[in-house]
């Protein structure tokens, strides 16, 4: 009985000793030795020892109190170490590091590049927060990073407003007389939406011919150029600004007549003086349309000396005519000049059906065309024979003609005689 008790007692003592040894195991973290489960003396490793301080040996980031093991040594954390440490809100950003991009974790607006930490603690753009914050002058607009503000919203200076007009702390509407290049103006208060009220002068910036008073925009300099053809007022055959189909009154240079349509009798042709878009100085022009002609075609024309019967007009002081034209689509057309030798009213031809002419092509953009009398050819067929030269002194009419088979919509403006 005693031996058993003794055996039992000895076993109990061993067990107590073992339990005491197990309980004392954490003491290895303070034995001033590098034990097998430590990465350095009394620190690191998978056990319960404290994490190691700067420059201590390490195997993983978790061995270090800095959370960074570099080249097997605990290293100072950085904002480019690829680890979320220090006071960073996300990897290498937020806190004392650079602000975080949109979508990354944050704790405050200061942690975010967009200066806005959403309620979900993700970085967003303060310009979409629905609140006035950061450097915004009004809710989600103005300042250095947000879109400019619209009319009546708060502003500090012109850059805060879409109109570039900040007046008394509020964005004002853009106008064509605010002395600021805004809207779609090509230069200050001219061009773009301002073209109808004020085309740009020579030398001003332009994006297209429509921006310029002259309706000429240089393709190389993007500036308005002067019109090299500027007829005297008395040499203008018709600018249509009076709104009717009669030549201007009082008569200019003795010219009297009215515009008319003509055709081969097989289709439909129309004509009207309409509002056009060719700068502030040219508000109206002549529009003609035609279709379904299948013989020789159709067009519009004007007699220059017709007080009831057609007679010759002496244009010998001039070298030709100039005019502006455009069409709904690229359209070839002929400018014809009947004279006393080719017009039936001249007394030589009973039915001439051919005139002196030159052919052009109108595009969808306004373009100036110039016809010199010296460049005219005579349409083939008919009389007289032999072929005479064109006689400016016997000019009867100016005709714009479109060929058969062509469906057209064409506008003509500022037709004038030229000299030199």
HUMO-V220905 format. One record per backbone hydrogen bond with DSSP energy under -0.5 kcal/mol. NH is the residue of the N-H (numbers start at 1). CO is the residue of the C=O. If there is no record, write none. Layout:
nh=NH co=CO
nh=NH co=CO
This chain:
nh=5 co=1
nh=6 co=2
nh=7 co=3
nh=8 co=4
nh=9 co=5
nh=10 co=6
nh=11 co=7
nh=12 co=8
nh=13 co=9
nh=14 co=10
nh=15 co=11
nh=16 co=12
nh=17 co=13
nh=18 co=14
nh=19 co=15
nh=20 co=16
nh=21 co=17
nh=22 co=18
nh=23 co=19
nh=24 co=20
nh=25 co=22
nh=27 co=24
nh=28 co=25
nh=29 co=26
nh=30 co=27
nh=31 co=28
nh=35 co=33
nh=38 co=35
nh=39 co=43
nh=40 co=43
nh=42 co=33
nh=43 co=40
nh=44 co=50
nh=47 co=37
nh=52 co=63
nh=55 co=74
nh=56 co=53
nh=58 co=72
nh=63 co=60
nh=64 co=61
nh=65 co=52
nh=67 co=64
nh=70 co=68
nh=70 co=73
nh=73 co=70
nh=74 co=56
nh=75 co=68
nh=81 co=78
nh=85 co=83
nh=88 co=85
nh=89 co=93
nh=90 co=93
nh=92 co=83
nh=93 co=90
nh=94 co=98
nh=97 co=94
nh=100 co=111
nh=103 co=123
nh=104 co=101
nh=106 co=121
nh=111 co=108
nh=112 co=109
nh=113 co=100
nh=115 co=112
nh=116 co=124
nh=118 co=116
nh=118 co=122
nh=121 co=118
nh=123 co=104
nh=124 co=116
nh=126 co=114
nh=126 co=124
nh=128 co=125
nh=129 co=126
nh=133 co=131
nh=136 co=133
nh=137 co=141
nh=138 co=141
nh=140 co=131
nh=141 co=138
nh=142 co=147
nh=146 co=142
nh=149 co=160
nh=152 co=171
nh=153 co=150
nh=155 co=169
nh=160 co=157
nh=161 co=158
nh=162 co=149
nh=164 co=161
nh=167 co=165
nh=167 co=170
nh=170 co=167
nh=171 co=153
nh=172 co=165
nh=178 co=175
nh=182 co=180
nh=185 co=182
nh=186 co=190
nh=187 co=190
nh=189 co=180
nh=190 co=187
nh=191 co=198
nh=194 co=191
nh=195 co=192
nh=197 co=194
nh=198 co=194
nh=200 co=211
nh=203 co=224
nh=204 co=201
nh=206 co=222
nh=211 co=208
nh=212 co=209
nh=213 co=200
nh=218 co=223
nh=222 co=218
nh=224 co=204
nh=225 co=216
nh=228 co=226
nh=230 co=228
nh=235 co=232
nh=236 co=233
nh=237 co=235
nh=237 co=415
nh=238 co=415
nh=243 co=240
nh=247 co=257
nh=248 co=237
nh=253 co=251
nh=255 co=252
nh=256 co=304
nh=259 co=245
nh=260 co=301
nh=262 co=299
nh=264 co=297
nh=268 co=291
nh=270 co=289
nh=272 co=287
nh=274 co=272
nh=274 co=285
nh=276 co=283
nh=278 co=276
nh=278 co=282
nh=282 co=279
nh=285 co=274
nh=286 co=412
nh=287 co=272
nh=287 co=285
nh=288 co=410
nh=289 co=270
nh=290 co=408
nh=291 co=268
nh=298 co=402
nh=299 co=262
nh=300 co=400
nh=301 co=260
nh=302 co=398
nh=303 co=258
nh=304 co=396
nh=305 co=396
nh=306 co=256
nh=307 co=309
nh=311 co=305
nh=313 co=395
nh=315 co=313
nh=315 co=392
nh=318 co=315
nh=319 co=418
nh=320 co=418
nh=321 co=371
nh=322 co=416
nh=323 co=369
nh=324 co=413
nh=325 co=367
nh=326 co=411
nh=327 co=363
nh=328 co=409
nh=331 co=362
nh=333 co=360
nh=334 co=401
nh=335 co=358
nh=336 co=334
nh=336 co=399
nh=337 co=356
nh=340 co=394
nh=342 co=339
nh=343 co=339
nh=346 co=343
nh=347 co=344
nh=348 co=340
nh=349 co=343
nh=356 co=337
nh=357 co=377
nh=358 co=335
nh=360 co=333
nh=362 co=331
nh=363 co=365
nh=367 co=325
nh=369 co=323
nh=371 co=321
nh=372 co=370
nh=373 co=319
nh=374 co=319
nh=375 co=372
nh=376 co=373
nh=377 co=357
nh=379 co=355
nh=379 co=377
nh=392 co=390
nh=394 co=391
nh=395 co=313
nh=395 co=392
nh=396 co=338
nh=397 co=338
nh=398 co=302
nh=399 co=336
nh=400 co=300
nh=401 co=334
nh=401 co=399
nh=402 co=298
nh=405 co=293
nh=406 co=403
nh=408 co=290
nh=408 co=406
nh=410 co=288
nh=411 co=326
nh=412 co=286
nh=413 co=324
nh=415 co=238
nh=416 co=322
nh=417 co=235
nh=418 co=320
